[in-house]
Amino acid sequence: MTTRILPAVGDLDAARSVTTLLSQLPDAEPATPVGDSTQLIDTLARLAGEALDELPEVVLVHERIGPVPALELIREVSLRFPSVGVVMITADASPNLFADAMDSGARGLVALPLSYEELANRVQAAAQWSAGVRRHLTSGHDVITGPGGTVVTVTGAKGGVGATVTAIQLALAAQASGHTVALVDMDLQTGDIASFLDVQFRRSLVDLALITDISPRVLADAVFSHSTGLALLLAPGEGERGEEVSDRSARQIVSALRTRYEIVVIDCGGQMNGANAAAVEMADVALLVTTPDVVAVRGAKRIVRMWERLQIRKAEETVTLVNRFTRNTEIQPQLIQKITGTRVASVAVPANFKELQASIDSGRLHELDPKSTVKQALWSLAGELGIVKESAAAKKSGSALAKRSSGAFKNDRGSIGRPRRRRDGSGRSPGDSEGTR
């Protein structure tokens, strides 16, 4: 049996040494090494999207891989791609590190400098384990395979631009189309999802922060089941406790959520910290919300540049949503795209806060009028981001938007659709002076 091996080694000299030794192993098919954790996860996700059999049997993770630490990367690979055997390469083969690696999901440890015999034994053992797991996966239907659920992060260019309203409506749109959805409030100090949805809660993200192995039962205990069907994981009621959620905790929480839910929407707020930065790095879709004014656009540019400097996410991999949009504003979406270097969503949310005010003041944003142009724009955005299921009727017509008669969005006449245009062609409604907040 041919064993496909994917090395994840950041150092060029070490990568050449590993590749040379792997090429000498019998029946081994080493792939070109990937240089960082992001590239490794992206490569595995792409292969898993094609087919389970396309994944390599063995992944080698060097201890100096970055920017995600090796043990955290091993944990993420093990959770998202359970049929892949992970072997860690390290200069410190101590019993403590061996125990930590096993707890993270590694199938073995290889000490530096590499020896042919030890590497061959570890790779063979991991490959055999992988083959057994794949036989089990192909015979059963209850085991999660592939990259897991889709993670969407929503970040505000600054406070008050509408990130929370956007995150809630995206989650509602995905849930109404038939997905299982988790909505996470990772605005750890000033999160307001509970207020917007009229929720009284006891558990929060902090309750999961110190747990090293988040089981489905532990996760279920921390999640609040909302009447809409959304699973809510909320920010702590005491803002100072947000500091207890580290970037490592955030990675574990997001990885656990994506193995249990098809769509995970995370509200990252307008301030960056280690936890929500880790979420943005792990996200399949990173949405940045801004308003068409100088201060907000500068904030959006600042965040994008920071993400690039910290190797969290490239500008071209970010989608920007323009909120509170009016046609007569001086700053148009095309200019925002040029300034930030991101891709601006084709959907722009109209400035019509009057539609939202009653729902927000009552804490019932999930009961927003389906005829609201703001809601229709945000649900249309959900379709553009690919987090809603298309109905059979929509697929047959080639449309990405589901009609109400198709039943794709149950009990909601605000199914994905662009805001209605006025007869004067302006596309604005009488309340186009304010927007979501």
Salt bridges, closest charged atoms under 4 A:
ASP13 OD1 - ARG16 NH2 2.32
GLU50 OE2 - ARG46 NH1 3.80
GLU57 OE2 - ARG4 NH2 2.74
GLU57 OE2 - ARG134 NH1 3.84
GLU72 OE1 - ARG251 NE 3.25
GLU76 OE2 - ARG80 NH1 3.29
ASP198 OD2 - ARG364 NH1 3.66
GLU244 OE2 - ARG241 NE 3.03
GLU262 OE1 - HIS179 ND1 3.31
GLU281 OE1 - ARG251 NH2 2.83
ASP284 OD2 - ARG258 NH2 2.61
GLU367 OE2 - ARG364 NH2 2.46
GLU367 OE2 - HIS366 NE2 3.97
GLU384 OE2 - ARG343 NH1 3.41
ASP412 OD2 - LYS375 NZ 2.89
